[in-house]
Amino acid sequence: MVRKAALYILLGLLGAPALAGEPLAEEHPRILVHSAYAIVGGMPDAQDVAYEVAAIIDECAPRIAPIVGAADLRAVPAAIYVDRKAFIAATGMPPRSLVVGLATFPAGVIHIDGTGLLASIEKVVPHEVGHVMVARALGPALPALPTWLNEGIAEYVAGETAAQVDPVWVRAVGRGSSLDLAELDAAIGERGDQAGLAYAESASIVNFLVAERGEAVIADLIRSVARTRDFETSLQEVTGWRTSELESTWRRVVVRRWRWPLLFQSPVLVYGVMVLLFLIGLVRYLRERRRRRSSFEVEGPEGW
C-alpha cells in the first residue's frame, strides 16, 4: 500500500494524471502545496509540514541554483512523510536506516522524513534540493561527479560550515580513524558507521575549496565536469590541483588551523589540568606541613 501511495505521489508531482484522471480519495496522497519553487505531495495529515517544506524550498532553491551553476529553476517536486515507516517503505531504506532525505533521479524528486525525529527538516530539505540543483546543472554528466563532492556540496548549501565539520574530521585524525579521499564514496554508499564521518569530511573539503578559491569554485567545477565528464581533469583545470594535491593541502591546512583550538577543548587537557592543580595543591600542603613540623621541633612546646 505504501509503495503504491509513493507511486501516486510521484505521478502527481511529475504532472501525470492521478488514477487515470479520477479524483483521489481522502486516504490517498495528493498535491498539498504548489508554490513558486515547490510542488509538495503527501497524505492529507502532512498538510502543515508540506507548507513548511514548500517555504524552505522557496527560500533555498533560488539561493542554491547560482552556487552550483543551475539555470533550471522549475519547481522542485517533494514527497513528504509524517510516518517514519512510510518513508522507509517508500524509499526502500533498511528498517534501521538513519536516512531522513533522498533525492531520486532522473525524476529529480526529493523524499523527506517530515517527522523531525532524527533531523530537522530545515537542514534536510536544502541538502536534498542541493542534489536536485547539482543534477540539473550537470545533466547527463552527473555520474562523473564523485559522490563525496556531490554530498559535500549538498552539506555546504544546507549550512554546514567549516566550524561544524572540520573539528569532526580533525578529532578522527587524532583517533587514527579518519578516511582517505579515495574511501569516501564507498563509506557514503554503504551508509554504515563511517558514513557520518565521510559526510563531515566531504563537507570539510568543499568548505576548504570555497575558502581557498571562493564560492564560484563550485559552479566552475560543475560546469567543467559537465563539459569534460572527467573530474580529475576538471579539478586540475579549475583549481590547479590534482586529487592527491587537493587532499594533502586540505589535510595540512585544516589540521594546522584546528590543532590548538581542539586541544583546549579536549577532555584530556581538562583532566590533565585538574591533575596538575591537584599535584600543585598537594605539594603546597606537604611543604606547609613540613614547615610547621620543623618550626615545632626548633622552638619546642611551651613549658619544656
Steps between C-alpha positions, in 0.01 A plus 500: 500500500779741593695430181184554296437825686856613426442428131186714503700783659769482236246488218326803640821690564622438147177628351347164401124455553433322829301179478420551132337836568285383789497718813711371785318359799564670835734223613717529188801730461448820308662831414492699822687817403600648164717809549751699295778240523332196657239236432445312823294183522402269783216366707240750622638490856830642368345833398673712767840344436447540124457877539819513707693295244371716212612815683848355549525400132378844392782655704783263413439404134574846351790538745661166418455508122766769430743341746505179295444667163149364439284701261197272536271648767194287443310412816665223701268200554496378861328207669443547873448225756385560857532130576856364526393153384337647191820685412709184545262294287470758222875560470606137543730582791587227755272504808775634729628753251568853626441654157249786520507630142547355154520658156406264217618535141432551216161613635662751736250435778604547861356279774498652848443341840279772646482353851801700618598208724852451364583833338351844445334553163664845493827314431366199310298687236779736379738201486267308268420811295876538461515154340217590261671823394836325452328238283328770294830681449683182395229328298628173349848565647371444857672158538838665435476700823645312800242415764707669769498830310126476432433438870752763608330763283158397636630534857656837419183651351302359796712715731768263629790736567868425546463565873244218516666236283877563524525408871319171437766397251797632701385302804479192277859569391601507865331165559656352187157432347487760222417394145710557191339688213490180295293332774226763528271384217489143632436613859213724387352227279509237773321734746676320784677619815747711303240680289467790745875558494504473119232770474695725741822452304323569171351822635836597648669465159231712330533766769877491448460542123268798554741656751793458260335579165174680582143371478509522119727193502193278546322618185830507310572138591149388409509680164837348423386147594190546284732576209788257559312222683825436684536631856880472518536710185249757625657527845839577353349737245308701760726484807841399369503203741494131428286295738802393702616863529154614606494236773848572634447878500158469667641271769792727575302825512203372699704309759723804552198727537322285758781332695521755779128591531414132531781439747351757736157333463641152561376312808852359528632853544232581759583181690870579475447852638295359789773250582764774478304727734453211742874428499584869553257511791644180647859630477403827668319309776800271563739797506281685750470188716880451492555868590268477800661180623848651464393811691355287779824302537721812519293698751364210697169502688441755772601383846802292397 
